[in-house]
């Protein structure tokens, strides 16, 4: 019997502009699912909290700093290369200029998304975010 796969803990930032647009970036060459679109973030290092990991990853990947991050949802996704537990954090404030430090692309998106393909693990969260956006829109009517 094989050993159960260990989860890789990942902090994910859902950066939301004042107009409700969401930031997605493409996965750089050399990584699994290169070219797929995702929310920025990365693996927790030993001893890091989700907020600390997200703060570090956003500086490393995008060149922006966030003050704090609070986990909104936690999901799991089983990719061929890794079983991941995704800690999703909504981020509404950051400082600095966006720099794509890993050669990736970025795009601010509203629904329906215009970028594809999107990393499969993001679909449940995109569904929740779209439902929230539709609920807000119906309240304004």
C-alpha positions in Angstrom: 0.0 0.0 0.0 1.4 3.4 -0.9 1.8 6.2 1.5 -0.9 8.9 1.4 0.3 12.1 -0.4 1.2 15.0 1.8 -0.5 18.3 1.2 1.5 21.2 0.0 0.2 24.3 1.8 -0.2 27.3 -0.5 -1.1 30.9 0.3 -3.1 32.5 -2.5 -3.9 36.2 -2.9 -7.2 37.4 -4.5 -6.2 41.0 -5.3 -9.4 43.0 -5.8 -9.4 46.5 -7.2 -11.9 49.1 -6.1 -13.9 48.5 -9.3 -14.1 44.8 -8.4 -11.6 43.5 -11.0 -9.5 40.6 -9.9 -5.8 40.2 -10.7 -4.7 37.0 -12.4 -1.2 36.1 -13.6 0.1 33.5 -16.0 2.3 30.7 -14.7 5.9 31.2 -15.9 7.8 28.8 -18.2 9.4 25.9 -16.3 6.6 25.5 -13.8 3.9 22.9 -14.0 0.9 24.2 -16.0 3.1 26.9 -17.6 0.9 29.5 -19.4 -2.2 28.8 -17.3 -3.7 31.7 -15.4 -3.9 31.8 -11.7 -4.2 34.0 -8.6 -0.7 34.9 -7.3 0.8 33.2 -4.3 2.9 30.3 -3.4 4.0 27.6 -0.9 4.3 28.2 2.8 7.9 27.8 4.0 8.7 26.1 7.3 7.4 28.2 10.2 5.5 30.7 8.0 1.9 31.7 8.6 -0.4 32.0 5.5 -0.2 35.8 5.8 3.6 35.8 6.0 3.9 33.5 3.0 1.5 35.5 0.9 3.3 38.8 1.8 6.7 37.2 0.8 5.3 35.6 -2.4 3.6 38.8 -3.6 6.8 40.8 -3.2 8.8 38.0 -5.0 6.4 37.5 -7.9 4.7 40.9 -8.4 6.8 43.5 -6.5 3.9 44.7 -4.4 3.6 44.7 -0.6 0.5 44.0 1.4 -0.1 44.8 5.1 -2.1 41.8 6.2 -4.0 38.9 4.8 -6.9 37.0 6.3 -7.9 33.6 5.0 -11.3 33.7 3.3 -11.7 30.1 2.1 -9.6 26.9 2.1 -9.9 24.4 -0.7 -7.9 21.4 -1.9 -7.0 20.3 -5.3 -5.2 17.1 -6.4 -2.9 17.9 -9.3 -0.7 15.2 -10.9 2.4 16.9 -9.5 1.1 17.9 -6.0 -1.8 17.6 -3.6 -2.4 21.2 -2.6 -4.3 22.9 0.2 -5.1 26.4 -1.0 -5.6 29.2 1.6 -7.4 31.9 -0.3 -7.0 35.5 1.0 -8.9 38.5 -0.3 -6.5 41.5 -0.6 -7.9 45.0 -1.2 -4.9 47.1 -0.4 -1.3 47.0 -1.5 1.6 49.3 -2.2 4.2 49.4 -4.9 4.2 49.1 -8.7 3.4 45.8 -10.3 6.4 44.1 -11.8 6.2 40.7 -13.3 9.4 39.4 -11.7 9.1 35.8 -13.0 8.4 36.8 -16.6 4.7 36.1 -16.3 1.8 38.2 -17.6 -0.9 39.8 -15.5 -4.5 40.8 -16.3 -7.2 42.5 -14.3 -10.4 40.5 -14.9 -14.1 40.8 -14.4 -16.7 38.2 -15.2 -16.8 36.6 -17.6 -13.0 36.1 -17.6 -11.2 36.8 -20.9 -8.0 34.8 -20.0 -7.6 31.1 -20.4 -6.8 28.4 -19.6 -7.3 28.9 -15.8 -5.6 26.6 -13.3 -8.2 24.0 -12.4 -7.8 24.6 -8.6 -9.1 28.2 -9.1 -12.5 27.2 -10.4 -14.4 26.8 -7.1 -13.1 30.2 -5.9 -14.0 31.8 -9.2 -17.5 30.4 -8.9 -17.9 31.9 -5.4 -16.4 35.3 -6.5 -18.8 35.4 -9.5 -21.8 34.6 -7.3 -20.7 37.4 -4.9 -20.4 39.8 -7.8 -23.8 38.9 -9.2 -25.3 39.3 -5.7 -23.8 42.8 -5.3 -25.0 43.7 -8.8 -28.6 42.6 -8.0 -28.6 44.6 -4.8 -27.7 47.8 -6.8 -30.7 47.3 -9.2 
